[in-house]
Amino acid sequence: MTKIILTVAVIYAVWFIFKHKNRIAAAHRAVMAEKAREQARNAETATRKPGTPVAQDLLPCPKCGSYIPAGTRCSCEKA
């Protein structure tokens, strides 16, 4: 009977260790992916010269058809 209990305990310990190891590995991969994204963002901003304008999405005004930045109102609606 003690052999069965010991075998179950060993199997549980091995399962627990692998589960814990996989959690640590997943957390490490997530941290490394975030660092890679951060480095890519930093490299992108480092290559841009100071004072360079940032690109904006433009949408056509439904009334007059002129292109305006997304999220703003056209001057034809203000007047």
KOLKOL-456563 format. One record per residue: x, y, z of N, C-alpha, C, O in turn. Coordinates in Angstrom, 2 decimals, always signed. Example, Ala and Ser with C-alpha at 12.3 -4.5 7.8 and 13.67 -1.06 7.14 Angstrom:
2
SITE; n.px; n.py; n.pz; ca.px; ca.py; ca.pz; c.px; c.py; c.pz; o.px; o.py; o.pz
SITE; +13.19; -5.69; +7.80; +12.30; -4.50; +7.80; +13.20; -3.30; +7.80; +14.24; -3.32; +8.46
SITE; +12.85; -2.25; +7.08; +13.67; -1.06; +7.14; +12.90; +0.03; +7.87; +13.41; +1.14; +8.04
//
This chain:
79
SITE; n.px; n.py; n.pz; ca.px; ca.py; ca.pz; c.px; c.py; c.pz; o.px; o.py; o.pz
SITE; +0.81; -1.20; +0.00; +0.00; +0.00; +0.00; +0.86; +1.27; +0.00; +0.51; +2.27; -0.62
SITE; +1.97; +1.20; +0.70; +2.84; +2.38; +0.75; +3.50; +2.64; -0.60; +3.81; +3.78; -0.94
SITE; +3.72; +1.56; -1.39; +4.31; +1.75; -2.72; +3.35; +2.53; -3.62; +3.78; +3.38; -4.40
SITE; +2.07; +2.25; -3.51; +1.08; +2.95; -4.33; +1.01; +4.42; -3.93; +0.97; +5.30; -4.78
SITE; +0.98; +4.67; -2.64; +0.92; +6.05; -2.16; +2.18; +6.81; -2.56; +2.11; +7.97; -2.97
SITE; +3.32; +6.17; -2.44; +4.59; +6.79; -2.82; +4.62; +7.07; -4.33; +5.08; +8.13; -4.75
SITE; +4.14; +6.14; -5.13; +4.09; +6.32; -6.58; +3.17; +7.48; -6.95; +3.52; +8.30; -7.80
SITE; +2.03; +7.55; -6.34; +1.09; +8.66; -6.59; +1.72; +9.98; -6.17; +1.59; +10.98; -6.87
SITE; +2.39; +10.00; -5.04; +3.04; +11.22; -4.57; +4.13; +11.68; -5.53; +4.26; +12.87; -5.81
SITE; +4.92; +10.74; -6.04; +5.98; +11.08; -7.00; +5.37; +11.60; -8.30; +5.85; +12.59; -8.86
SITE; +4.33; +10.94; -8.78; +3.67; +11.39; -10.02; +3.11; +12.80; -9.83; +3.25; +13.64; -10.71
SITE; +2.47; +13.05; -8.68; +1.93; +14.38; -8.40; +3.05; +15.42; -8.34; +2.89; +16.52; -8.87
SITE; +4.17; +15.09; -7.70; +5.28; +16.03; -7.58; +5.85; +16.37; -8.96; +6.13; +17.53; -9.25
SITE; +6.03; +15.36; -9.80; +6.55; +15.59; -11.16; +5.56; +16.45; -11.94; +5.97; +17.40; -12.62
SITE; +4.27; +16.15; -11.86; +3.25; +16.94; -12.57; +3.27; +18.40; -12.09; +3.20; +19.32; -12.90
SITE; +3.36; +18.59; -10.78; +3.38; +19.93; -10.21; +4.61; +20.70; -10.68; +4.50; +21.88; -11.00
SITE; +5.76; +20.06; -10.72; +6.99; +20.72; -11.17; +6.88; +21.13; -12.62; +7.25; +22.25; -12.97
SITE; +6.38; +20.25; -13.48; +6.23; +20.60; -14.90; +5.23; +21.74; -15.09; +5.44; +22.63; -15.91
SITE; +4.14; +21.71; -14.33; +3.14; +22.76; -14.43; +3.75; +24.10; -14.02; +3.54; +25.11; -14.69
SITE; +4.48; +24.11; -12.93; +5.12; +25.33; -12.44; +6.17; +25.82; -13.44; +6.28; +27.01; -13.70
SITE; +6.94; +24.89; -14.00; +7.97; +25.24; -14.98; +7.33; +25.87; -16.23; +7.86; +26.84; -16.76
SITE; +6.22; +25.32; -16.69; +5.54; +25.87; -17.86; +4.98; +27.26; -17.59; +5.01; +28.12; -18.47
SITE; +4.48; +27.51; -16.39; +3.99; +28.84; -16.04; +5.13; +29.85; -16.05; +4.97; +30.96; -16.56
SITE; +6.26; +29.48; -15.51; +7.41; +30.38; -15.50; +7.88; +30.65; -16.92; +8.20; +31.78; -17.26
SITE; +7.92; +29.62; -17.76; +8.35; +29.79; -19.14; +7.38; +30.69; -19.91; +7.82; +31.51; -20.71
SITE; +6.09; +30.54; -19.69; +5.09; +31.38; -20.36; +5.23; +32.83; -19.92; +5.14; +33.74; -20.74
SITE; +5.44; +33.05; -18.64; +5.63; +34.41; -18.15; +6.90; +35.02; -18.72; +6.93; +36.20; -19.07
SITE; +7.95; +34.23; -18.83; +9.21; +34.71; -19.40; +9.03; +35.08; -20.87; +9.54; +36.11; -21.32
SITE; +8.30; +34.24; -21.62; +8.05; +34.55; -23.03; +7.24; +35.83; -23.17; +7.51; +36.63; -24.07
SITE; +6.27; +36.04; -22.30; +5.46; +37.26; -22.35; +6.31; +38.49; -22.06; +6.17; +39.52; -22.73
SITE; +7.18; +38.40; -21.08; +8.06; +39.53; -20.74; +9.01; +39.82; -21.90; +9.23; +40.97; -22.25
SITE; +9.58; +38.77; -22.48; +10.51; +38.97; -23.60; +9.80; +39.55; -24.82; +10.38; +40.37; -25.53
SITE; +8.58; +39.14; -25.07; +7.81; +39.70; -26.19; +7.52; +41.17; -25.95; +7.61; +41.98; -26.88
SITE; +7.18; +41.53; -24.73; +6.93; +42.94; -24.41; +8.20; +43.77; -24.57; +8.15; +44.89; -25.07
SITE; +9.34; +43.21; -24.14; +10.61; +43.92; -24.31; +10.93; +44.12; -25.79; +11.42; +45.17; -26.18
SITE; +10.65; +43.11; -26.61; +10.91; +43.22; -28.04; +10.02; +44.30; -28.66; +10.48; +45.07; -29.50
SITE; +8.75; +44.35; -28.26; +7.85; +45.40; -28.76; +8.33; +46.77; -28.32; +8.30; +47.72; -29.10
SITE; +8.78; +46.88; -27.08; +9.28; +48.16; -26.56; +10.53; +48.60; -27.33; +10.66; +49.77; -27.66
SITE; +11.44; +47.66; -27.60; +12.64; +48.00; -28.36; +12.29; +48.42; -29.79; +12.93; +49.32; -30.34
SITE; +11.30; +47.78; -30.39; +10.88; +48.16; -31.74; +10.30; +49.57; -31.74; +10.56; +50.35; -32.65
SITE; +9.50; +49.90; -30.72; +8.95; +51.25; -30.62; +10.05; +52.27; -30.41; +10.03; +53.34; -31.01
SITE; +11.02; +51.94; -29.55; +12.12; +52.86; -29.29; +12.98; +53.05; -30.53; +13.44; +54.16; -30.80
SITE; +13.20; +51.99; -31.28; +14.00; +52.10; -32.50; +13.29; +52.96; -33.53; +13.92; +53.72; -34.26
SITE; +11.96; +52.83; -33.58; +11.18; +53.63; -34.53; +11.24; +55.11; -34.18; +11.40; +55.95; -35.06
SITE; +11.10; +55.42; -32.89; +11.14; +56.83; -32.49; +12.55; +57.39; -32.54; +12.72; +58.59; -32.74
SITE; +13.57; +56.55; -32.37; +14.95; +57.01; -32.41; +15.37; +57.38; -33.83; +16.18; +58.28; -34.02
SITE; +14.82; +56.69; -34.82; +15.20; +56.97; -36.20; +14.49; +58.20; -36.74; +14.93; +58.79; -37.73
SITE; +13.39; +58.61; -36.11; +12.66; +59.78; -36.56; +13.38; +61.03; -36.06; +13.79; +61.10; -34.90
SITE; +13.54; +62.01; -36.93; +14.20; +63.25; -36.56; +13.26; +64.09; -35.71; +12.04; +64.04; -35.90
SITE; +13.80; +64.87; -34.77; +12.95; +65.74; -33.96; +12.26; +66.77; -34.86; +12.87; +67.32; -35.77
SITE; +11.01; +67.01; -34.59; +10.26; +67.97; -35.38; +9.59; +67.38; -36.60; +8.85; +68.07; -37.30
SITE; +9.84; +66.09; -36.87; +9.19; +65.44; -38.00; +7.73; +65.20; -37.65; +7.44; +64.64; -36.59
SITE; +6.81; +65.61; -38.51; +5.40; +65.41; -38.18; +5.03; +63.93; -38.20; +5.60; +63.13; -38.95
SITE; +4.08; +63.58; -37.36; +3.60; +62.21; -37.27; +2.45; +62.06; -38.26; +1.62; +62.96; -38.39
SITE; +2.38; +60.94; -38.96; +1.32; +60.71; -39.94; -0.03; +60.61; -39.25; -0.14; +60.06; -38.16
SITE; -1.05; +61.16; -39.90; -2.41; +61.12; -39.37; -3.33; +60.51; -40.42; -3.11; +60.65; -41.62
SITE; -4.36; +59.82; -39.95; -5.38; +59.30; -40.85; -6.32; +60.44; -41.23; -6.78; +61.19; -40.37
SITE; -6.60; +60.57; -42.53; -7.50; +61.60; -43.01; -8.76; +60.95; -43.56; -8.71; +59.90; -44.21
SITE; -9.89; +61.60; -43.30; -11.18; +61.12; -43.78; -11.85; +62.24; -44.57; -11.71; +63.41; -44.22
SITE; -12.59; +61.89; -45.63; -13.28; +62.95; -46.38; -14.51; +63.44; -45.61; -15.22; +62.67; -44.97
SITE; -14.73; +64.74; -45.69; -15.91; +65.34; -45.06; -17.14; +64.91; -45.86; -17.10; +64.97; -47.09
SITE; -18.22; +64.48; -45.20; -19.40; +64.04; -45.95; -20.10; +65.18; -46.69; -20.79; +64.92; -47.68
SITE; -19.93; +66.43; -46.25; -20.61; +67.55; -46.89; -19.81; +68.14; -48.04; -20.30; +68.26; -49.16
SITE; -18.55; +68.52; -47.75; -17.79; +69.24; -48.77; -16.75; +68.36; -49.46; -16.25; +68.73; -50.53
SITE; -16.40; +67.22; -48.89; -15.46; +66.31; -49.52; -13.99; +66.60; -49.23; -13.13; +65.84; -49.68
SITE; -13.67; +67.67; -48.49; -12.27; +67.94; -48.17; -11.81; +66.95; -47.10; -12.60; +66.48; -46.28
SITE; -10.52; +66.63; -47.12; -9.97; +65.65; -46.18; -9.55; +66.35; -44.89; -8.88; +67.38; -44.90
SITE; -9.98; +65.75; -43.77; -9.69; +66.30; -42.45; -9.16; +65.17; -41.56; -9.43; +64.00; -41.83
SITE; -8.40; +65.51; -40.49; -7.92; +64.46; -39.59; -9.09; +63.73; -38.94; -10.11; +64.32; -38.62
SITE; -8.91; +62.44; -38.74; -9.96; +61.62; -38.13; -10.25; +62.12; -36.72; -9.33; +62.41; -35.95
SITE; -11.53; +62.22; -36.39; -11.94; +62.64; -35.06; -12.12; +64.14; -34.91; -12.45; +64.61; -33.82
SITE; -11.93; +64.92; -35.98; -12.13; +66.36; -35.91; -13.31; +66.75; -36.78; -13.78; +65.97; -37.60
SITE; -13.78; +67.97; -36.58; -14.90; +68.46; -37.38; -14.38; +69.34; -38.50; -13.37; +70.02; -38.35
SITE; -15.07; +69.31; -39.60; -14.68; +70.11; -40.76; -15.10; +71.56; -40.54; -16.03; +71.84; -39.78
SITE; -14.41; +72.48; -41.22; -14.74; +73.90; -41.08; -16.08; +74.24; -41.72; -16.69; +75.25; -41.38
SITE; -16.55; +73.41; -42.65; -17.85; +73.68; -43.27; -18.99; +73.45; -42.27; -20.06; +74.03; -42.42
SITE; -18.78; +72.63; -41.28; -19.79; +72.38; -40.25; -19.74; +73.45; -39.16; -20.74; +73.70; -38.50
SITE; -18.58; +74.08; -38.99; -18.43; +75.09; -37.95; -19.08; +76.40; -38.37; -19.58; +77.14; -37.52
SITE; -19.07; +76.70; -39.65; -19.59; +77.98; -40.14; -21.08; +77.99; -40.25; -21.67; +79.00; -40.65
//
